[in-house]
Amino acid sequence: MGTGPTCALSGGRPVGYTTAAMTDPSEALAAAGADEPAELAQLRALSAARDRIVEAVERVVVGQRAVMDALLVALFAGGHALFVGAPGLAKTLLVSTLARTLDLEFSRIQFTPDLMPADITGSEVLDEDPATGRRSFRFVPGPIFCNILLADEINRTPPKTQAALLQAMQEGRVSAGGRTHPLPAPFHVFATQNPIEQEGTYPLPEAQLDRFMLEIRVPYPDERAEKTIVARGDDPPPPAPVLSPAELVQHQALVRRLPVPPSVVDLVVRLLRATRPEDPSCPPEVRRLVRWGAGPRAGRQLVAAARARAALAGVSAVRAEDVRALAHPALRHRIVLGFAAEAEGVDPAQVVDLVLAAADAGPSRP
């Protein structure tokens, strides 16, 4: 296998998507109890599928490779992602195009202040049998019953409606009319949030932010990409599917089986504990700036994302570099800053930099 395209997962350190030479890939897979030849073949198939997906999406979306790489990590890890960026940066186009390349059912909800929970999940309607006159309730599914849901400007709707997504994101099902309805698999929520216009918005509560595996920052395209976008005439035709939903589910199962060395687990735990002001291992500067740090769910999702990043590169075990590359998108939206940080203009990305430096310095103290 060769070297894949370079990416920088938004806001973190630039890290290449390298398909590293596996010195002994069978050792890691054997330790996980995996069938070595089959697993290695599946890893190669996943890496090749990623290349086909990127090629298909880039025919439509120009200049957002780093965002696409982060999106694929969240998708193959089985998680949800929150996109933060100015309007007009192809967030909606990117997600809808990805859904087409995977032959997934796609729904888009434009969140507004008057949107109600039933507008998302669905509602019970009263039906009458014309022959017998008997009446019964029937559930009419809402737009959430899809494979990929784009929640556009999720911070523009009240908390009651935002909360309608919580059960779906966590459990893959919704409750309506006293009954629970499972959502189709796979199911992913990709939400967008406009960081510029905050008038009339409802900031997402920490409990809901914690459900998003990654916060993906969408930058402006570089000059070369922007010239291509501006000069483009008609929109290119949508790409043909390059992967089926069943194949996607199989690849997601492979990602979950990827082994995680104890040293990587130790690194993740050091990162988490360094974000918590009450922990002895928290650096003094972080303790001064932060009110609340990341919880155990953040660690589990960071490991899941690192598994996906390694698998997409064709590597047979999670590496420390996968964790470091994903620390920013996995942790920054889970850190609650204190007054000192707000007064000094410090943002969560700067805190994650301090946390990474502290984790690299050595193990946490008891």
KEPA-24430 format. One record per residue (C-alpha): x, y, z; residue number from 1; residue in one letter. Coordinates in nm, 4 decimals, always signed. Last residue first. Layout:
N
+----------+----------+----------+-----+------+
!       px !       py !       pz ! seq ! type !
+----------+----------+----------+-----+------+
!        X !        Y !        Z ! NUM !    A !
...
+----------+----------+----------+-----+------+
//
This chain:
366
+----------+----------+----------+-----+------+
!       px !       py !       pz ! seq ! type !
+----------+----------+----------+-----+------+
!  -0.2240 !  +0.9264 !  +4.1264 ! 366 !    P !
!  -0.0078 !  +1.1282 !  +3.8828 ! 365 !    R !
!  -0.0850 !  +1.1241 !  +3.5140 ! 364 !    S !
!  +0.1702 !  +0.9769 !  +3.2778 ! 363 !    P !
!  +0.4266 !  +1.1951 !  +3.1012 ! 362 !    G !
!  +0.4998 !  +1.5184 !  +2.9163 ! 361 !    A !
!  +0.2968 !  +1.4176 !  +2.6122 ! 360 !    D !
!  -0.0239 !  +1.4413 !  +2.8161 ! 359 !    A !
!  +0.0696 !  +1.7917 !  +2.9378 ! 358 !    A !
!  +0.1455 !  +1.9130 !  +2.5851 ! 357 !    A !
!  -0.1788 !  +1.7665 !  +2.4571 ! 356 !    L !
!  -0.3720 !  +1.9363 !  +2.7383 ! 355 !    V !
!  -0.2134 !  +2.2738 !  +2.6629 ! 354 !    L !
!  -0.3047 !  +2.2399 !  +2.2933 ! 353 !    D !
!  -0.6547 !  +2.1337 !  +2.3975 ! 352 !    V !
!  -0.6829 !  +2.4585 !  +2.5944 ! 351 !    V !
!  -0.5876 !  +2.6578 !  +2.2850 ! 350 !    Q !
!  -0.8599 !  +2.4789 !  +2.0872 ! 349 !    A !
!  -1.1115 !  +2.5601 !  +2.3623 ! 348 !    P !
!  -1.0787 !  +2.9369 !  +2.3017 ! 347 !    D !
!  -0.8879 !  +3.1928 !  +2.5080 ! 346 !    V !
!  -1.0093 !  +3.5519 !  +2.4717 ! 345 !    G !
!  -0.8587 !  +3.6648 !  +2.8016 ! 344 !    E !
!  -1.1906 !  +3.7460 !  +2.9692 ! 343 !    A !
!  -1.3523 !  +3.4299 !  +2.8321 ! 342 !    E !
!  -1.0663 !  +3.2142 !  +2.9567 ! 341 !    A !
!  -1.0693 !  +3.3758 !  +3.3019 ! 340 !    A !
!  -1.4473 !  +3.3383 !  +3.3276 ! 339 !    F !
!  -1.4368 !  +2.9629 !  +3.2869 ! 338 !    G !
!  -1.4390 !  +2.7444 !  +2.9772 ! 337 !    L !
!  -1.6516 !  +2.4342 !  +2.9341 ! 336 !    V !
!  -1.4615 !  +2.1650 !  +2.7417 ! 335 !    I !
!  -1.6674 !  +1.9120 !  +2.5457 ! 334 !    R !
!  -1.6673 !  +2.1044 !  +2.2159 ! 333 !    H !
!  -1.2852 !  +2.1074 !  +2.2163 ! 332 !    R !
!  -1.2429 !  +1.7370 !  +2.2878 ! 331 !    L !
!  -1.3051 !  +1.5208 !  +1.9803 ! 330 !    A !
!  -1.2249 !  +1.7758 !  +1.7074 ! 329 !    P !
!  -0.9026 !  +1.8788 !  +1.8863 ! 328 !    H !
!  -0.7830 !  +1.5363 !  +2.0027 ! 327 !    A !
!  -0.8270 !  +1.3749 !  +1.6600 ! 326 !    L !
!  -0.4696 !  +1.4104 !  +1.5314 ! 325 !    A !
!  -0.3315 !  +1.3244 !  +1.8764 ! 324 !    R !
!  -0.5365 !  +1.0039 !  +1.8958 ! 323 !    V !
!  -0.4363 !  +0.8889 !  +1.5476 ! 322 !    D !
!  -0.0724 !  +0.9745 !  +1.6226 ! 321 !    E !
!  -0.0822 !  +0.7449 !  +1.9260 ! 320 !    A !
!  -0.1589 !  +0.4541 !  +1.6943 ! 319 !    R !
!  -0.4649 !  +0.2328 !  +1.6610 ! 318 !    V !
!  -0.4015 !  -0.1092 !  +1.5124 ! 317 !    A !
!  -0.4117 !  -0.2754 !  +1.1674 ! 316 !    S !
!  -0.3327 !  +0.0264 !  +0.9503 ! 315 !    V !
!  -0.5150 !  +0.0580 !  +0.6164 ! 314 !    G !
!  -0.5412 !  +0.4383 !  +0.6377 ! 313 !    A !
!  -0.9179 !  +0.4122 !  +0.6778 ! 312 !    L !
!  -0.8554 !  +0.1602 !  +0.9565 ! 311 !    A !
!  -0.6283 !  +0.4005 !  +1.1483 ! 310 !    A !
!  -0.8745 !  +0.6887 !  +1.1246 ! 309 !    R !
!  -1.1665 !  +0.4645 !  +1.2171 ! 308 !    A !
!  -0.9923 !  +0.3288 !  +1.5264 ! 307 !    R !
!  -0.8976 !  +0.6839 !  +1.6266 ! 306 !    A !
!  -1.2643 !  +0.7832 !  +1.5999 ! 305 !    A !
!  -1.3671 !  +0.4967 !  +1.8290 ! 304 !    A !
!  -1.0881 !  +0.5854 !  +2.0748 ! 303 !    V !
!  -1.2009 !  +0.9496 !  +2.0809 ! 302 !    L !
!  -1.5592 !  +0.8314 !  +2.1244 ! 301 !    Q !
!  -1.4733 !  +0.6226 !  +2.4279 ! 300 !    R !
!  -1.2641 !  +0.9006 !  +2.5773 ! 299 !    G !
!  -1.5347 !  +1.1636 !  +2.5248 ! 298 !    A !
!  -1.7860 !  +0.9288 !  +2.6865 ! 297 !    R !
!  -1.5566 !  +0.9173 !  +2.9906 ! 296 !    P !
!  -1.6025 !  +1.2892 !  +3.0586 ! 295 !    G !
!  -1.4298 !  +1.5993 !  +2.9200 ! 294 !    A !
!  -1.3538 !  +1.8933 !  +3.1460 ! 293 !    G !
!  -1.5600 !  +2.1463 !  +3.3356 ! 292 !    W !
!  -1.4704 !  +2.4955 !  +3.4604 ! 291 !    R !
!  -1.1554 !  +2.5538 !  +3.2561 ! 290 !    V !
!  -0.9099 !  +2.8461 !  +3.2424 ! 289 !    L !
!  -0.7262 !  +2.8339 !  +3.5756 ! 288 !    R !
!  -0.7160 !  +2.4534 !  +3.5875 ! 287 !    R !
!  -0.5761 !  +2.4549 !  +3.2327 ! 286 !    V !
!  -0.2920 !  +2.6851 !  +3.3389 ! 285 !    E !
!  -0.2221 !  +2.4743 !  +3.6485 ! 284 !    P !
!  -0.1928 !  +2.1534 !  +3.4419 ! 283 !    P !
!  -0.4533 !  +1.8878 !  +3.5345 ! 282 !    C !
!  -0.2772 !  +1.5818 !  +3.6808 ! 281 !    S !
!  -0.4219 !  +1.6382 !  +4.0280 ! 280 !    P !
!  -0.7782 !  +1.6263 !  +3.8865 ! 279 !    D !
!  -1.0208 !  +1.8960 !  +4.0040 ! 278 !    E !
!  -0.9654 !  +2.1150 !  +3.6966 ! 277 !    P !
!  -1.0520 !  +1.8347 !  +3.4530 ! 276 !    R !
!  -0.8944 !  +1.8631 !  +3.1049 ! 275 !    T !
!  -0.5736 !  +1.6795 !  +3.2027 ! 274 !    A !
!  -0.7845 !  +1.3817 !  +3.3078 ! 273 !    R !
!  -0.9163 !  +1.3340 !  +2.9580 ! 272 !    L !
!  -0.5791 !  +1.3626 !  +2.7868 ! 271 !    L !
!  -0.4127 !  +1.1272 !  +3.0339 ! 270 !    R !
!  -0.6943 !  +0.8755 !  +2.9767 ! 269 !    V !
!  -0.6422 !  +0.8929 !  +2.5997 ! 268 !    V !
!  -0.2670 !  +0.8424 !  +2.6353 ! 267 !    L !
!  -0.3130 !  +0.5430 !  +2.8660 ! 266 !    D !
!  -0.5527 !  +0.3844 !  +2.6155 ! 265 !    V !
!  -0.2897 !  +0.4368 !  +2.3442 ! 264 !    V !
!  -0.0231 !  +0.2675 !  +2.5579 ! 263 !    S !
!  -0.2616 !  -0.0218 !  +2.6242 ! 262 !    P !
!  -0.2775 !  -0.0936 !  +2.2479 ! 261 !    P !
!  -0.6178 !  -0.0534 !  +2.0757 ! 260 !    V !
!  -0.7199 !  -0.3429 !  +1.8509 ! 259 !    P !
!  -0.9506 !  -0.2855 !  +1.5501 ! 258 !    L !
!  -1.2769 !  -0.4695 !  +1.6071 ! 257 !    R !
!  -1.4965 !  -0.1565 !  +1.6001 ! 256 !    R !
!  -1.3474 !  -0.0596 !  +1.2635 ! 255 !    V !
!  -1.4414 !  -0.3989 !  +1.1170 ! 254 !    L !
!  -1.8028 !  -0.3498 !  +1.2272 ! 253 !    A !
!  -1.8059 !  -0.0107 !  +1.0545 ! 252 !    Q !
!  -1.6725 !  -0.1760 !  +0.7389 ! 251 !    H !
!  -1.9547 !  -0.4305 !  +0.7443 ! 250 !    Q !
!  -2.2131 !  -0.1542 !  +0.7969 ! 249 !    V !
!  -2.0703 !  +0.0366 !  +0.4996 ! 248 !    L !
!  -2.0844 !  -0.2776 !  +0.2853 ! 247 !    E !
!  -2.4535 !  -0.3195 !  +0.3702 ! 246 !    A !
!  -2.5217 !  +0.0462 !  +0.2852 ! 245 !    P !
!  -2.3623 !  -0.0070 !  -0.0580 ! 244 !    S !
!  -2.0376 !  +0.1547 !  -0.1698 ! 243 !    L !
!  -1.9436 !  +0.3435 !  -0.4872 ! 242 !    V !
!  -2.2851 !  +0.4977 !  -0.5530 ! 241 !    P !
!  -2.2950 !  +0.7143 !  -0.8676 ! 240 !    A !
!  -2.1894 !  +1.0750 !  -0.8307 ! 239 !    P !
!  -2.4297 !  +1.3661 !  -0.8680 ! 238 !    P !
!  -2.3915 !  +1.5562 !  -1.1942 ! 237 !    P !
!  -2.1629 !  +1.8598 !  -1.1849 ! 236 !    P !
!  -2.3274 !  +2.1950 !  -1.1046 ! 235 !    D !
!  -2.3436 !  +2.4169 !  -1.4093 ! 234 !    D !
!  -2.0654 !  +2.6709 !  -1.4564 ! 233 !    G !
!  -1.7533 !  +2.6494 !  -1.2423 ! 232 !    R !
!  -1.5361 !  +2.9622 !  -1.2454 ! 231 !    A !
!  -1.6191 !  +3.0550 !  -0.8841 ! 230 !    V !
!  -1.5530 !  +2.7052 !  -0.7494 ! 229 !    I !
!  -1.2278 !  +2.6579 !  -0.9422 ! 228 !    T !
!  -1.1032 !  +3.0006 !  -0.8331 ! 227 !    K !
!  -1.1946 !  +2.9116 !  -0.4740 ! 226 !    E !
!  -0.9914 !  +2.5928 !  -0.4900 ! 225 !    A !
!  -0.6798 !  +2.7815 !  -0.5989 ! 224 !    R !
!  -0.7273 !  +3.0554 !  -0.3396 ! 223 !    E !
!  -0.7752 !  +2.8224 !  -0.0422 ! 222 !    D !
!  -1.1245 !  +2.7269 !  +0.0675 ! 221 !    P !
!  -1.2768 !  +2.8972 !  +0.3732 ! 220 !    Y !
!  -1.2636 !  +2.6810 !  +0.6849 ! 219 !    P !
!  -1.5121 !  +2.4203 !  +0.8128 ! 218 !    V !
!  -1.4503 !  +2.3279 !  +1.1760 ! 217 !    R !
!  -1.5524 !  +1.9722 !  +1.2565 ! 216 !    I !
!  -1.6761 !  +1.8991 !  +1.6081 ! 215 !    E !
!  -1.6443 !  +1.5253 !  +1.6467 ! 214 !    L !
!  -1.8276 !  +1.2451 !  +1.8287 ! 213 !    M !
!  -2.1392 !  +1.4525 !  +1.8802 ! 212 !    F !
!  -2.3403 !  +1.3238 !  +2.1750 ! 211 !    R !
!  -2.1408 !  +1.5446 !  +2.4153 ! 210 !    D !
!  -2.2812 !  +1.8541 !  +2.2447 ! 209 !    L !
!  -2.6259 !  +1.7349 !  +2.3515 ! 208 !    Q !
!  -2.5436 !  +1.7112 !  +2.7210 ! 207 !    A !
!  -2.3434 !  +2.0360 !  +2.7007 ! 206 !    E !
!  -2.6507 !  +2.2302 !  +2.5932 ! 205 !    P !
!  -2.6607 !  +2.3615 !  +2.2356 ! 204 !    L !
!  -2.6772 !  +2.7397 !  +2.2195 ! 203 !    P !
!  -3.0252 !  +2.8683 !  +2.1291 ! 202 !    Y !
!  -3.0143 !  +3.1273 !  +1.8518 ! 201 !    T !
!  -3.2117 !  +3.4450 !  +1.7962 ! 200 !    G !
!  -2.9039 !  +3.6571 !  +1.7283 ! 199 !    E !
!  -2.5917 !  +3.4398 !  +1.7061 ! 198 !    Q !
!  -2.4889 !  +3.5084 !  +1.3454 ! 197 !    E !
!  -2.1221 !  +3.4215 !  +1.3047 ! 196 !    I !
!  -2.0657 !  +3.0689 !  +1.4396 ! 195 !    P !
!  -2.3296 !  +2.9096 !  +1.2134 ! 194 !    N !
!  -2.3943 !  +2.5538 !  +1.3295 ! 193 !    Q !
!  -2.4390 !  +2.2478 !  +1.1135 ! 192 !    T !
!  -2.5513 !  +1.9025 !  +1.2206 ! 191 !    A !
!  -2.4546 !  +1.5612 !  +1.0861 ! 190 !    F !
!  -2.6727 !  +1.2955 !  +1.2437 ! 189 !    V !
!  -2.5960 !  +0.9354 !  +1.1534 ! 188 !    H !
!  -2.8068 !  +0.6207 !  +1.1252 ! 187 !    F !
!  -2.6831 !  +0.2951 !  +0.9702 ! 186 !    P !
!  -2.9206 !  +0.1334 !  +1.0287 ! 185 !    A !
!  -3.2843 !  +0.2385 !  +1.0091 ! 184 !    P !
!  -3.4384 !  +0.3984 !  +1.3200 ! 183 !    L !
!  -3.6237 !  +0.1894 !  +1.5741 ! 182 !    P !
!  -3.9708 !  +0.3054 !  +1.6872 ! 181 !    H !
!  -4.0604 !  +0.3086 !  +2.0548 ! 180 !    T !
!  -4.4258 !  +0.3387 !  +2.1524 ! 179 !    R !
!  -4.6131 !  +0.5620 !  +2.3937 ! 178 !    G !
!  -4.7390 !  +0.7868 !  +2.1171 ! 177 !    G !
!  -4.3887 !  +0.8648 !  +2.0034 ! 176 !    A !
!  -4.0488 !  +0.7365 !  +2.1158 ! 175 !    S !
!  -3.7454 !  +0.7489 !  +1.8887 ! 174 !    V !
!  -3.4685 !  +0.5001 !  +1.8084 ! 173 !    R !
!  -3.0960 !  +0.4831 !  +1.7347 ! 172 !    G !
!  -3.0021 !  +0.4896 !  +2.1043 ! 171 !    E !
!  -2.7736 !  +0.7902 !  +2.1501 ! 170 !    Q !
!  -2.8468 !  +1.0012 !  +1.8442 ! 169 !    M !
!  -3.2164 !  +0.9155 !  +1.8362 ! 168 !    A !
!  -3.2594 !  +0.9699 !  +2.2092 ! 167 !    Q !
!  -3.0937 !  +1.3117 !  +2.1873 ! 166 !    L !
!  -3.2576 !  +1.4354 !  +1.8657 ! 165 !    L !
!  -3.5827 !  +1.5416 !  +2.0286 ! 164 !    A !
!  -3.3707 !  +1.7434 !  +2.2723 ! 163 !    A !
!  -3.3065 !  +2.0046 !  +2.0036 ! 162 !    Q !
!  -3.6826 !  +2.0468 !  +1.9755 ! 161 !    T !
!  -3.7238 !  +2.1236 !  +2.3447 ! 160 !    K !
!  -3.4033 !  +2.3314 !  +2.3412 ! 159 !    P !
!  -3.5519 !  +2.5826 !  +2.0946 ! 158 !    P !
!  -3.4441 !  +2.5872 !  +1.7268 ! 157 !    T !
!  -3.1761 !  +2.8023 !  +1.5640 ! 156 !    R !
!  -2.8828 !  +2.6108 !  +1.7154 ! 155 !    N !
!  -2.9363 !  +2.3190 !  +1.4769 ! 154 !    I !
!  -2.8443 !  +2.5330 !  +1.1798 ! 153 !    E !
!  -2.9130 !  +2.2471 !  +0.9338 ! 152 !    D !
!  -2.9694 !  +1.9074 !  +1.0921 ! 151 !    A !
!  -2.8522 !  +1.6828 !  +0.8073 ! 150 !    L !
!  -2.9844 !  +1.3334 !  +0.8703 ! 149 !    L !
!  -2.8054 !  +1.0375 !  +0.7164 ! 148 !    I !
!  -2.9680 !  +0.6931 !  +0.7172 ! 147 !    N !
!  -3.3322 !  +0.8006 !  +0.7269 ! 146 !    C !
!  -3.6244 !  +0.8074 !  +0.9686 ! 145 !    F !
!  -3.5484 !  +1.1539 !  +1.1085 ! 144 !    I !
!  -3.7760 !  +1.3000 !  +0.8409 ! 143 !    P !
!  -4.0840 !  +1.2051 !  +1.0421 ! 142 !    G !
!  -4.2591 !  +0.8683 !  +1.0541 ! 141 !    P !
!  -4.6407 !  +0.8650 !  +1.0515 ! 140 !    V !
!  -4.7637 !  +0.6466 !  +1.3368 ! 139 !    F !
!  -5.1195 !  +0.5198 !  +1.3025 ! 138 !    R !
!  -5.3920 !  +0.5560 !  +1.5597 ! 137 !    F !
!  -5.7101 !  +0.3587 !  +1.5292 ! 136 !    S !
!  -6.0747 !  +0.4160 !  +1.4446 ! 135 !    R !
!  -6.3304 !  +0.1548 !  +1.3552 ! 134 !    R !
!  -6.5940 !  +0.2569 !  +1.0979 ! 133 !    G !
!  -6.6088 !  -0.1003 !  +0.9735 ! 132 !    T !
!  -6.5697 !  -0.0552 !  +0.5987 ! 131 !    A !
!  -6.4265 !  +0.2979 !  +0.5873 ! 130 !    P !
!  -6.1587 !  +0.2122 !  +0.8498 ! 129 !    D !
!  -6.0870 !  +0.5378 !  +1.0298 ! 128 !    E !
!  -5.7328 !  +0.6651 !  +1.0869 ! 127 !    D !
!  -5.6185 !  +0.8984 !  +1.3641 ! 126 !    L !
!  -5.2648 !  +1.0305 !  +1.3243 ! 125 !    V !
!  -4.9692 !  +0.9707 !  +1.5573 ! 124 !    E !
!  -4.6603 !  +1.1852 !  +1.5014 ! 123 !    S !
!  -4.3142 !  +1.1984 !  +1.3460 ! 122 !    G !
!  -3.9662 !  +1.2412 !  +1.4919 ! 121 !    T !
!  -3.8672 !  +1.5729 !  +1.3393 ! 120 !    I !
!  -4.1888 !  +1.7729 !  +1.3034 ! 119 !    D !
!  -4.3061 !  +1.5995 !  +1.6203 ! 118 !    A !
!  -4.0326 !  +1.7819 !  +1.8131 ! 117 !    P !
!  -4.1669 !  +2.1235 !  +1.7007 ! 116 !    M !
!  -4.0012 !  +2.3740 !  +1.4656 ! 115 !    L !
!  -4.1106 !  +2.7352 !  +1.5317 ! 114 !    D !
!  -3.7614 !  +2.8729 !  +1.6016 ! 113 !    P !
!  -3.6223 !  +2.7194 !  +1.2798 ! 112 !    T !
!  -3.4110 !  +2.4127 !  +1.2013 ! 111 !    F !
!  -3.3868 !  +2.3307 !  +0.8323 ! 110 !    Q !
!  -3.4147 !  +1.9522 !  +0.8261 ! 109 !    I !
!  -3.2367 !  +1.7536 !  +0.5560 ! 108 !    R !
!  -3.2940 !  +1.3871 !  +0.4856 ! 107 !    S !
!  -3.0705 !  +1.1342 !  +0.3083 ! 106 !    F !
!  -3.1288 !  +0.7653 !  +0.2381 ! 105 !    E !
!  -2.7913 !  +0.6053 !  +0.1776 ! 104 !    L !
!  -2.6530 !  +0.4925 !  -0.1605 ! 103 !    D !
!  -2.2964 !  +0.5393 !  -0.0288 ! 102 !    L !
!  -2.1890 !  +0.7883 !  -0.2956 ! 101 !    T !
!  -2.5286 !  +0.9576 !  -0.2665 ! 100 !    R !
!  -2.4945 !  +1.0075 !  +0.1098 !  99 !    A !
!  -2.1501 !  +1.1613 !  +0.0570 !  98 !    L !
!  -2.3011 !  +1.4071 !  -0.1895 !  97 !    T !
!  -2.5681 !  +1.5089 !  +0.0635 !  96 !    S !
!  -2.3049 !  +1.5627 !  +0.3349 !  95 !    V !
!  -2.0708 !  +1.7671 !  +0.1150 !  94 !    L !
!  -2.3479 !  +1.9737 !  -0.0408 !  93 !    L !
!  -2.4850 !  +2.0679 !  +0.3006 !  92 !    T !
!  -2.1435 !  +2.1788 !  +0.4254 !  91 !    K !
!  -2.0562 !  +2.3491 !  +0.0963 !  90 !    A !
!  -1.8914 !  +2.6594 !  +0.2496 !  89 !    L !
!  -2.1821 !  +2.8932 !  +0.1789 !  88 !    G !
!  -2.2634 !  +2.9954 !  +0.5355 !  87 !    P !
!  -1.9787 !  +3.0281 !  +0.7879 !  86 !    A !
!  -1.8511 !  +2.7239 !  +0.9720 !  85 !    G !
!  -1.9100 !  +2.4757 !  +1.2517 !  84 !    V !
!  -2.0003 !  +2.1202 !  +1.1512 !  83 !    F !
!  -2.1178 !  +1.8890 !  +1.4306 !  82 !    L !
!  -2.0564 !  +1.5171 !  +1.3795 !  81 !    A !
!  -2.2306 !  +1.1914 !  +1.4708 !  80 !    H !
!  -2.0704 !  +0.8525 !  +1.5245 !  79 !    G !
!  -2.0466 !  +0.5059 !  +1.3691 !  78 !    G !
!  -1.6657 !  +0.5122 !  +1.3486 !  77 !    A !
!  -1.6982 !  +0.4832 !  +0.9704 !  76 !    F !
!  -1.9067 !  +0.8008 !  +0.9582 !  75 !    L !
!  -1.7069 !  +1.0041 !  +1.2093 !  74 !    A !
!  -1.3779 !  +0.9255 !  +1.0341 !  73 !    V !
!  -1.5366 !  +0.9937 !  +0.6953 !  72 !    L !
!  -1.6447 !  +1.3394 !  +0.8127 !  71 !    L !
!  -1.2943 !  +1.4159 !  +0.9387 !  70 !    A !
!  -1.1472 !  +1.3249 !  +0.5995 !  69 !    D !
!  -1.4106 !  +1.5316 !  +0.4198 !  68 !    M !
!  -1.3337 !  +1.8360 !  +0.6350 !  67 !    V !
!  -0.9642 !  +1.8033 !  +0.5556 !  66 !    A !
!  -1.0398 !  +1.7627 !  +0.1847 !  65 !    R !
!  -1.2622 !  +2.0710 !  +0.1603 !  64 !    Q !
!  -1.1357 !  +2.2373 !  -0.1585 !  63 !    G !
!  -1.3914 !  +2.1365 !  -0.4191 !  62 !    V !
!  -1.7126 !  +1.9397 !  -0.3680 !  61 !    V !
!  -1.8671 !  +1.7739 !  -0.6751 !  60 !    V !
!  -1.5895 !  +1.5711 !  -0.8392 !  59 !    R !
!  -1.4283 !  +1.5646 !  -0.4955 !  58 !    E !
!  -1.7089 !  +1.3405 !  -0.3676 !  57 !    V !
!  -1.6328 !  +1.0625 !  -0.6173 !  56 !    A !
!  -1.2561 !  +1.0652 !  -0.5594 !  55 !    E !
!  -1.2997 !  +1.0720 !  -0.1820 !  54 !    V !
!  -1.5402 !  +0.7777 !  -0.1944 !  53 !    I !
!  -1.3103 !  +0.5753 !  -0.4201 !  52 !    R !
!  -1.0116 !  +0.6378 !  -0.1926 !  51 !    D !
!  -1.2143 !  +0.5380 !  +0.1139 !  50 !    R !
!  -1.3211 !  +0.2176 !  -0.0583 !  49 !    A !
!  -0.9559 !  +0.1273 !  -0.1212 !  48 !    A !
!  -0.8757 !  +0.1735 !  +0.2479 !  47 !    S !
!  -1.1793 !  -0.0354 !  +0.3424 !  46 !    L !
!  -1.0865 !  -0.3140 !  +0.0976 !  45 !    A !
!  -0.7316 !  -0.3215 !  +0.2342 !  44 !    R !
!  -0.8663 !  -0.3475 !  +0.5868 !  43 !    L !
!  -1.1063 !  -0.6221 !  +0.4770 !  42 !    Q !
!  -0.8199 !  -0.8222 !  +0.3271 !  41 !    A !
!  -0.6237 !  -0.7824 !  +0.6499 !  40 !    L !
!  -0.9236 !  -0.8995 !  +0.8511 !  39 !    E !
!  -0.9770 !  -1.2066 !  +0.6324 !  38 !    A !
!  -0.6103 !  -1.3103 !  +0.6433 !  37 !    P !
!  -0.5789 !  -1.2587 !  +1.0228 !  36 !    E !
!  -0.9043 !  -1.3999 !  +1.1601 !  35 !    D !
!  -0.9310 !  -1.1806 !  +1.4666 !  34 !    A !
!  -0.8726 !  -1.2679 !  +1.8313 !  33 !    G !
!  -0.7677 !  -0.9132 !  +1.9160 !  32 !    A !
!  -0.4117 !  -1.0262 !  +1.9862 !  31 !    A !
!  -0.4144 !  -1.2012 !  +1.6487 !  30 !    A !
!  -0.5034 !  -0.8719 !  +1.4841 !  29 !    L !
!  -0.2154 !  -0.6893 !  +1.6497 !  28 !    A !
!  +0.0353 !  -0.9627 !  +1.5606 !  27 !    E !
!  -0.0917 !  -1.0051 !  +1.2050 !  26 !    S !
!  +0.0042 !  -0.6499 !  +1.1148 !  25 !    P !
!  +0.3746 !  -0.7154 !  +1.1753 !  24 !    D !
!  +0.5802 !  -0.4287 !  +1.0350 !  23 !    T !
!  +0.2754 !  -0.2633 !  +0.8827 !  22 !    M !
!  +0.4025 !  -0.0059 !  +0.6355 !  21 !    A !
!  +0.2033 !  +0.3048 !  +0.7091 !  20 !    A !
!  -0.0910 !  +0.4114 !  +0.4978 !  19 !    T !
!  -0.0431 !  +0.7754 !  +0.5715 !  18 !    T !
!  -0.3235 !  +1.0232 !  +0.6247 !  17 !    Y !
!  -0.0819 !  +1.3031 !  +0.7034 !  16 !    G !
!  -0.1068 !  +1.4959 !  +1.0301 !  15 !    V !
!  -0.1306 !  +1.8729 !  +1.0536 !  14 !    P !
!  -0.1836 !  +1.9513 !  +1.4221 !  13 !    R !
!  -0.5375 !  +2.0205 !  +1.5229 !  12 !    G !
!  -0.7933 !  +2.2857 !  +1.4311 !  11 !    G !
!  -0.9590 !  +2.0988 !  +1.1489 !  10 !    S !
!  -0.8227 !  +1.7515 !  +1.0886 !   9 !    L !
!  -0.5236 !  +1.8215 !  +0.8674 !   8 !    A !
!  -0.5054 !  +1.5988 !  +0.5619 !   7 !    C !
!  -0.2411 !  +1.4590 !  +0.3293 !   6 !    T !
!  -0.3470 !  +1.2180 !  +0.0586 !   5 !    P !
!  -0.2667 !  +0.8478 !  +0.1013 !   4 !    G !
!  +0.0739 !  +0.6846 !  +0.1012 !   3 !    T !
!  +0.1158 !  +0.3518 !  -0.0697 !   2 !    G !
!  +0.0000 !  +0.0000 !  +0.0000 !   1 !    M !
+----------+----------+----------+-----+------+
//
